[in-house]
Amino acid sequence: MPDAEKVAAVRQALPALSAGIYLATGEVGPLPAETAAAMDEYAGRELRTGRGHPDDVAAGRERVDEARAGVAAVLATDVEAITLTHGASDALRRAIDAVDWRPGDRLLAVGRDEPATAVARAAAATRTRMIVDAVDPPQFADDAATATAIAAALAPSTRLLVVPHVAATGARLPIGQIAATAHERGALVAVDGAQAVGAIGVMADETGADYYAIAGEKWLLGPEGIGALWTGPGQGRGDAGPIEFHRPSIVGFARSCGWLSMYVGLPWILERGGALTRTTADRLAAIDGVELLTPRSQTATLLAFRISGWPAEAALAELGSRVFAIAGLVRSADAIRVGVGFFSTEDELERFARAVELLAGHTPATLPPKPRLAILGQDLP
């Protein structure tokens, strides 16, 4: 299918894209219509026939295995390595729980404001034997500097390193190099892949990680409240876990993974998403008054930026009202964060950039008012 036709077909299958310029996949992605229909059908069956028949247990296990297989296909790994979880945070908690912690053992978390660091600190609050350290390489601007900073922070008593594959500000970290160093120092590695899987190419068995956490609702375009944990060889593989999930969500997660892998095609997704992100990064960086926080040599599909003179929340609200941009924030950095999807179009990304350009040329006090549509027969103030 020609590229333009394929983009049109993909966008038609993602109804939320009609609500505005959808740049919020870093928070939660648009749900495919096919996924929503599969979830509705399964929920309707539960409503009509109940959920307590003995056959439902076997059927539920089949649905779990389908979802695990869908994730395994995305990660190019064995289904036995995949356990369903209640999101990426739950996956990271399970990885932390799998470690046999001894008094004085340390966990090193990369990025003080990263979601994975918050998970690690919460886990430490329930343990008296685990100590959490945090290292914060400045904006992850350089692979060598990032790897060096993490290596320097690894203590002899560090048992587990928790690190994002893609940081909250959009930088892609050199996971292979980081994992190799951690293993040399005797530490296990748990990777937060919430902003990576479905956005960049991830072959789990080649990351060097011992555990890899996956979010269902972000770049895999699945429902909220579900995700997965990949477990490396030698770390207790093989247990799919009990069926303790909302079953329509299991069905939806499997359908979204299959839709991306088999209908859209992961190579096309990764190539197009990466190219659009690089073009958008160049466009934003060229605007006077815009500071791009995401290193352009380490981009994935998230871009964080500031507009001079504008608090990020105020700027995002203005962009939303002017061009119906749907994006997110990195509150700790007072920055706007956009997730550039494979489903984005060049036209809407340019409209967004022009709106950013408008704000960058003004302050909140000097920005021209938005044009208003006059409606015949009404007295407007």
C-alpha positions in Angstrom: 0.0 0.0 0.0 1.4 3.5 -0.9 2.5 5.4 2.2 -0.2 8.0 2.0 -2.9 5.4 1.7 -1.5 3.4 4.6 -1.4 6.5 6.9 -5.0 7.3 6.0 -6.1 3.7 6.7 -4.3 3.7 10.0 -5.7 7.0 11.1 -9.2 5.8 10.2 -8.7 2.9 12.5 -7.7 5.3 15.4 -10.8 7.4 16.0 -9.3 9.5 18.7 -7.1 11.2 16.1 -10.1 13.2 15.0 -10.2 15.0 18.4 -7.1 17.0 17.7 -3.3 16.7 17.1 -2.7 13.6 19.2 0.7 14.0 20.8 -0.1 12.3 24.1 1.0 8.7 23.6 3.7 9.2 26.2 0.8 9.4 28.7 -1.7 7.1 27.0 -2.0 6.2 23.3 -5.1 6.2 21.1 -7.1 3.0 21.2 -7.6 1.2 17.9 -11.3 0.7 17.0 -10.6 -3.0 16.5 -9.3 -3.2 20.1 -12.3 -1.4 21.5 -14.7 -3.6 19.6 -13.0 -6.8 20.8 -13.2 -5.6 24.4 -16.9 -4.6 24.0 -17.7 -8.0 22.5 -16.0 -9.9 25.4 -17.6 -7.7 28.0 -21.0 -8.2 26.4 -20.5 -12.0 26.5 -19.7 -11.8 30.2 -22.8 -9.7 30.8 -25.0 -12.1 28.9 -23.7 -15.4 30.2 -21.9 -14.6 33.4 -18.3 -15.2 34.4 -18.6 -18.2 36.7 -18.8 -21.2 34.4 -16.0 -23.7 34.8 -15.2 -23.3 31.1 -14.5 -19.6 31.8 -11.3 -20.5 33.7 -9.8 -22.3 30.7 -11.0 -19.6 28.3 -9.4 -17.0 30.5 -6.1 -18.8 30.5 -6.3 -18.9 26.7 -6.8 -15.2 26.6 -3.8 -14.6 28.9 -1.7 -16.8 26.6 -2.8 -14.8 23.6 -1.8 -11.6 25.2 1.6 -13.0 26.3 2.2 -14.2 22.7 1.3 -10.8 21.4 3.9 -9.1 23.7 6.4 -11.8 22.9 6.0 -11.1 19.1 6.7 -7.4 19.7 9.8 -8.1 21.7 11.0 -11.0 19.5 11.3 -13.3 22.4 9.8 -16.6 23.8 6.3 -16.5 25.2 7.6 -18.3 28.3 9.5 -15.2 29.2 6.4 -13.0 29.4 4.2 -12.5 32.5 1.2 -10.2 32.4 1.2 -7.4 35.0 -1.0 -4.5 36.0 1.1 -2.1 34.0 4.8 -1.2 33.9 5.0 -0.1 37.6 3.6 -3.4 38.7 6.2 -5.2 36.4 9.0 -3.2 38.1 7.7 -4.1 41.5 7.7 -7.7 40.6 11.3 -7.5 39.4 12.3 -5.8 42.7 10.4 -8.5 44.7 12.3 -11.2 42.8 15.6 -10.2 44.3 16.7 -11.9 47.5 17.5 -8.8 49.4 20.0 -9.0 52.3 20.6 -6.3 55.0 22.6 -3.4 53.5 21.8 -4.3 49.9 21.3 -1.3 47.6 19.1 -0.5 44.6 20.4 2.1 42.2 17.7 4.0 40.4 18.6 6.1 37.3 16.8 9.5 37.1 15.6 11.1 40.3 12.3 12.1 38.7 11.7 8.9 36.6 8.5 6.9 37.3 10.7 3.8 37.9 12.6 5.6 40.7 9.3 6.4 42.4 8.4 2.7 42.2 11.8 1.8 43.8 11.4 4.2 46.6 7.9 2.9 47.4 9.2 -0.6 47.4 12.0 0.4 49.8 9.5 1.9 52.2 8.1 -1.6 52.9 11.6 -3.1 53.5 14.1 -2.5 56.1 16.9 -4.3 54.3 17.0 -2.4 51.0 18.6 1.1 50.5 17.7 3.1 47.4 20.3 5.4 45.8 19.6 7.6 42.8 21.8 9.0 40.1 20.7 11.8 37.7 22.9 12.2 34.6 22.1 15.7 33.3 19.4 15.2 30.7 21.1 12.0 29.5 22.7 14.2 26.9 25.6 11.9 26.0 25.7 8.1 26.0 29.3 8.0 27.3 28.7 10.5 30.1 25.5 8.7 31.1 27.2 5.3 31.2 30.1 6.8 33.1 27.8 8.4 35.7 25.9 5.2 36.3 29.0 3.2 36.6 30.4 5.6 39.2 27.2 5.3 41.2 27.2 1.5 41.4 28.3 0.5 44.8 29.8 -2.9 45.8 26.5 -3.6 47.6 24.3 -2.6 44.7 22.1 -5.7 43.9 19.7 -4.2 41.4 20.0 -1.3 38.9 16.6 0.1 37.8 17.0 2.2 34.6 14.6 3.6 31.9 15.2 2.6 28.3 13.7 6.0 27.3 13.8 8.7 29.9 10.8 10.9 30.7 12.4 13.7 28.7 12.7 11.5 25.6 16.4 10.5 25.7 17.2 6.9 24.6 19.8 5.4 27.0 22.6 2.9 26.0 21.0 0.0 27.8 23.4 -2.7 26.5 26.4 -0.8 27.7 24.8 0.0 31.1 23.7 -3.5 31.6 27.1 -5.0 30.8 28.8 -2.7 33.4 26.2 -3.5 36.0 26.7 -7.2 35.5 30.4 -6.8 35.8 29.8 -5.2 39.2 27.5 -8.0 40.3 24.2 -6.2 40.0 21.0 -7.3 38.2 19.3 -4.9 35.8 15.6 -4.1 35.5 14.7 -1.8 32.6 11.6 0.4 32.5 10.5 0.0 28.9 7.2 1.9 29.2 8.3 4.6 26.7 10.3 2.2 24.5 8.3 -0.8 23.5 6.2 0.0 20.4 8.2 3.2 19.9 11.7 1.9 19.1 12.9 -1.5 18.2 13.3 -3.7 21.3 14.6 -7.2 21.1 14.4 -8.2 24.8 17.0 -11.0 24.7 19.6 -8.5 23.2 19.1 -5.7 25.7 21.3 -7.3 28.4 18.6 -6.8 31.0 17.5 -9.3 33.5 14.0 -7.8 33.7 12.2 -5.6 31.2 8.9 -3.8 32.1 6.3 -3.1 29.5 3.3 -0.7 29.5 0.1 -1.6 27.6 -1.5 1.8 27.4 1.3 3.8 25.8 3.0 2.9 22.6 1.3 -0.5 22.4 -2.0 1.3 22.2 -3.7 -1.0 24.6 -6.1 -0.5 27.6 -4.9 1.0 30.9 -4.1 -1.2 33.9 -2.3 -3.9 32.0 1.3 -4.5 31.0 3.9 -7.2 31.1 7.3 -8.3 32.5 9.9 -9.9 30.4 12.2 -12.1 32.6 15.7 -13.1 31.3 17.1 -16.6 31.5 18.0 -17.8 35.0 15.6 -15.4 36.7 12.6 -17.8 37.2 10.9 -17.9 33.8 7.9 -20.0 33.0 5.1 -18.8 35.3 2.4 -17.0 33.5 0.9 -15.9 36.8 -2.7 -16.2 38.1 -5.6 -14.9 36.1 -6.3 -11.7 38.2 -7.0 -9.2 35.5 -10.0 -7.5 33.9 -10.5 -10.0 31.1 -11.8 -7.6 28.4 -8.5 -5.7 29.0 -6.5 -8.9 28.4 -8.4 -9.3 25.1 -7.8 -5.7 24.2 -4.1 -5.9 25.0 -3.7 -8.9 22.8 -5.7 -7.3 20.0 -3.6 -4.1 20.1 -0.3 -6.0 20.0 -1.6 -8.1 17.1 -3.0 -5.0 15.3 0.4 -3.3 15.5 2.4 -6.4 14.5 0.2 -7.9 11.8 -2.0 -5.1 10.4 0.2 -2.0 10.6 3.7 -3.7 10.7 6.3 -2.9 13.3 9.2 -2.1 10.9 7.0 0.6 9.2 5.9 1.9 12.6 9.4 2.2 13.9 10.8 3.8 10.7 8.0 6.3 10.3 7.8 7.2 14.0 11.5 7.8 14.2 11.7 9.9 11.0 8.8 12.1 12.1 10.3 12.6 15.5 13.7 13.7 14.1 12.0 16.1 11.7 9.9 17.5 14.5 12.9 17.9 16.8 14.7 19.8 14.1 11.7 22.0 13.5 11.2 22.9 17.2 15.0 23.4 17.8 15.1 26.0 15.0 12.4 28.2 16.7 13.9 31.2 18.5 12.9 31.0 22.1 12.4 27.2 22.2 14.7 25.1 24.3 14.7 21.4 23.2 15.6 19.3 26.2 15.7 15.9 24.4 19.2 15.3 22.9 18.7 15.1 19.2 21.2 12.3 18.9 19.3 10.1 21.4 15.7 10.7 20.3 13.1 8.0 20.5 9.6 9.3 19.9 9.2 11.7 22.9 10.3 15.3 22.7 10.5 17.7 25.7 10.8 21.4 25.3 10.4 24.8 26.9 9.1 28.0 25.5 10.9 31.1 26.8 8.6 33.2 29.0 5.9 30.6 29.3 5.1 28.2 32.2 4.7 24.8 30.5 1.2 24.3 31.8 0.0 27.6 30.4 1.7 27.0 27.1 0.2 23.6 26.7 -3.3 25.0 27.5 -2.8 27.7 24.8 -1.6 25.1 22.3 -4.6 23.0 23.1 -7.1 25.8 22.5 -5.4 27.1 19.3 -4.6 23.9 17.4 -6.3 21.3 19.5 -3.0 19.8 20.5 -3.2 16.9 23.0 0.1 16.5 24.7 1.7 16.1 28.1 4.1 17.7 30.6 7.3 16.9 32.4 6.4 18.8 35.5 9.8 18.4 37.2 11.4 20.2 34.2 8.5 22.6 33.6 8.5 21.4 30.0 5.9 20.3 27.4 6.3 16.7 26.2 5.0 15.5 22.9 4.9 11.9 21.7 5.2 11.8 17.9 3.3 8.8 16.7 3.6 6.8 13.5 0.1 7.8 12.9 0.9 11.6 12.9 0.9 13.5 9.7 3.4 16.0 8.5 0.7 18.6 8.1 -0.5 18.4 11.7 3.0 18.4 13.1 3.7 21.6 11.1 0.6 23.2 12.4 1.7 22.4 15.9 5.2 23.8 15.2 3.7 27.0 13.9 1.6 27.4 17.0 4.7 26.9 19.2 6.4 29.5 17.0 3.6 32.0 17.7 3.9 31.5 21.4 7.6 31.8 21.3 7.3 35.2 19.7 5.2 36.5 22.6 4.6 36.3 26.3 1.2 35.3 27.9 0.5 39.0 28.2 1.3 40.0 24.6 -0.1 37.0 22.7 -2.8 38.1 20.3 -6.3 36.9 21.1 -7.6 33.8 19.3 -9.9 34.6 16.3 -13.5 34.2 17.3 -16.2 32.8 15.0 -19.1 35.2 14.7 -22.5 33.4 14.7 -25.3 35.2 12.8 -28.2 36.2 15.0 -26.2 36.3 18.3 -24.9 39.3 20.1 -21.3 38.6 21.0 -19.3 40.5 23.6 
